[in-house]
Amino acid sequence: EGEEPPYVVTSFLHGKHLTPEQVQAFSSDEKQKFATSVAEFAYQMHMQLSIDEARQLRQKYQLDDLYEPPWPIYFEGVLARQLDKPKQNGLAHEYYERWKNAKITNDVIVLHDDLHPDNMLFDGNRLVGVLDFADTDIGPPEQELRQLYRLGDEILDMTAAHYEQLSGQKLNREAIRLWAIMQDLAAYINRSDQKDHPSFIRATGNLNTWIPEGEWG
C-alpha cells in the first residue's frame, strides 16, 4: 500500500464470473444470499471514507479530470444527439425528466459505482469478491444499486431491503430503476453507430424488456 500516488496491491482472488442469466437462474435462497452479500459490501464500502476525505483526494490527484463528466452532464450531452426513430428520442427525454425529478432524500456517499456480475467473483453460486474500483464516485445509494435492475426486480428488491436494514435509510426503488434505464439509454445512443458493440447489444436487450414500446435495435 502506498500514498504517492495512492495504490493497493492485493493477493490473488479466487473465483469465477457468472453471467447475468446465470445469476437470474439462482434459486430463491441463493438470490437472497447474493443480495445480502451485495448489500453488506455496498454498506461497508459506503462507511469507509467520508465525503470530505473523498473530495479532497479526488481534487489532490485530479481524478475528476480523468473520467467522464458527472452523470447529469453526461446524460444531457448524450441526449443532445438525435436517434433515427422519433419515438425513441421522445422516450429518452421522458425518462431523463423522470430521472431528474426522482426524489432522493439520502445523503451522498462514496460509491463503487459499477456493481454488476462482470465485476464480481463467485465460488459456485456464492459471491466471494468484488473487482474494479476504477469508477468509484460520489452519489446516493440509489445510484450504487442501479445495475442490479438488470438482474430483475426480485434481486434488486432483496438487496435494497437488506441495505435499508443495515443503514436505516429508506431507498427509492423507482429512482434505482430510472438510474439503470438512463445508463442503458445513454449506452444505446452513444453506440447507435456501433451496433455490434457489447454495450449496445446489452442496452438493446434491457431497453426492449423495460420500455418495449421503443422497439430498440
Disulfide bonds with the S-S distance in Angstrom:
none
